[in-house]
Each structure stands twice: as structure tokens, then as C-alpha cells.
Amino acid sequence: MQNEQPQTIQRADYQPLSWTVDTVDLHFALDAGATVVTNRMRCVRNPDAAPGPIRLWGEAMERLELTVDGAQPVALRETGALLEIDAAGESVMVEVRTRVDPRANTTLSGLYLSSGGFFTQCEAEGFRRITWFPDRPDVMARYTVTLEADREACPVLLSNGNLVGQGELPNGRHYAKWEDPFPKPSYLFALVAARLVALERKVRTLSGREVLLQVWVEEGNLDRCEHAMEALVNSMRWDEETFGLELDLDRFMIVAVADFNMGAMESKGLNIFNTKHVLARADTATDGAAQSIDRAAAHEYF
């Protein structure tokens, strides 16, 4: 348990990092008590910042291995939740492998286990509980994510972006690979691995491109998703008609589970909600409940 008082961070004290991140390749070997996360990130020197070390933040995890361009770092300093790594050149590949315990994560920040499913909450600083990273909103990177889990326990594997691969693995496990081609800050990262079912609809964007919309819920709740789907479609159409902005991914997903603690989270392409903000049936819901779903879907989509 951390007993230190939170440190006040003043806007006037902001300094850009000496190194930022261009691409992130994450692999999750999901396990209830010992998930291994492998993070390969291309770190690049920031031309708009003063020279300095690579700075990574991490909390509540075990570091198994860390290399820079495939070798042990020449100089590494660890102070509390901060790692500083001296590096030369303009670009290096940092690989760090960590082990986290989702089942023991009662903070519900980072990666946690609830009712047999894996969920993440990364806003504002939950990503540093998953892997070592320059976990700040001014670090924008493109993510590729591979999720591996037991098929029986977690038949659905979701993350941000487009699904670019999936398949079977030995010992009853399977994987899904997701790629988000657009840079985002780490607090918008998300993953879900659980037993879920989906209401699906294919729609065409303003330019005529076909995209897939999905509302994922626990079994038994599928008949309460239709209004949320309509709210999502209406949000897309309003953004297109008002600003000329269309969905930039091949799919957009909403996940609604009772185990999500934050109410709603606008993770890129994978919005995660508590069920109270999504589920409703036309024959039982009040007008107020329907309007609440409209507002929540629009707010998280935009």
C-alpha cells in the first residue's frame, strides 16, 4: 500500500519529455493471477525537448526483463515509480516484459479481473499499472495489440482498432490481434477478454465505406441493446452531417458489463460502459433512461 501523499503537478511546471514513443507492440498472455505483458516500443528523441534519458513510469507489477536494442541498458536508474534509461542515437527499441496480477488488482485501475473477465481502466494513469511507459497524454503512439487467453473462459478478445488476425493456440488457448493505425495517448488504450455476445449492424459511412458496429454484453442482455445501437448510429450520422467526420476504423465497439467501475470510458474504437448507461428495453424503459443512453453514447463516441 502506498502511504505517500499525492504529488501536486502544476501546469506551469510542464516540460516535454526528451524521448517520446512512435509505435507500441503489446502482447498479453492473459492469466487470472499472472498475466505476462510484453511491450516493444520504438522510442524516438524529441527534437522539441532538452536532451535527457528515456523516462518510463510503472506501478504494482513485476519487471521480468528490459532491453534496449536487444541488449541490457548501459545505464538504468529506478526511483520509486520512475525508470530512467540513458540511450544514444535518435531512435531505439525498448522491450520490457512484466507480470501483473489482475485478480489481486482491487484498485480497478490498469488490468483487473472481475466475474471471470479481464477489463482495463487506463484513465488517468492506469496504463502504468500494465507496463512501463511514458504514461502521459502528450505521448501519442500507434498500437498493435495481441491478446492470448483460454478460449473457454474468454471466447471474446477485444482491443482498440481493427481486427487483423485471430486463431487457435495449443492447450485450449486462442489469440486475437488488433491494430490501431492512428496515434493515441496511453489513457485511451483498452482491452476486454470475457464471455460476451454481440448485437451487430453493418452501416455505410458518408463516403460509402462499410463498417461494423457491435454492442457487446453479457448473455441474457442482448434484448436490451437495440436503443444503444440506434444511439450509436445517430451519433455517427450527426458527426458526419455536422463536421464531415466519419468513423476512421473498420468497426466501432461498445462493451456494457456490470463489472466496469468507471461508468463509461471513451477508449478509442472500444467504448466500455457500465450496463446502466447502455441497457434498456422499449417496453419498460422510461424516456429519461432512453435519453441518458443517447447522451452517454454520443459523449463517448465524440
Secondary structure, 3 states (H helix, E strand, C coil): CCCCCCCCCCHHHCCCCCEEEEEEEEEEECCCCCEEEEEEEEEEECCCCCCCCEEEECCCCEEEEEEECCECCCCEEEECCEEEECCCCCEEEEEEEEEECHHHCCCCCEEEEECCEEEEECCCCCHHHCCCECCCCCCCEEEEEEEEEECCCCCEEEECCEEEEEEEECCCEEEEEEEEEEEECHHHCCEEEECCEEEEEEEECCCCCEEEEEEEECCCCHHHCHHHHHHHHHHHHHHHHHHCCCCCCCEEEEEEECCCCCCEECCCCEEEEEHHHCCCCCCCCCHHHHHHHHHHHHHHHC
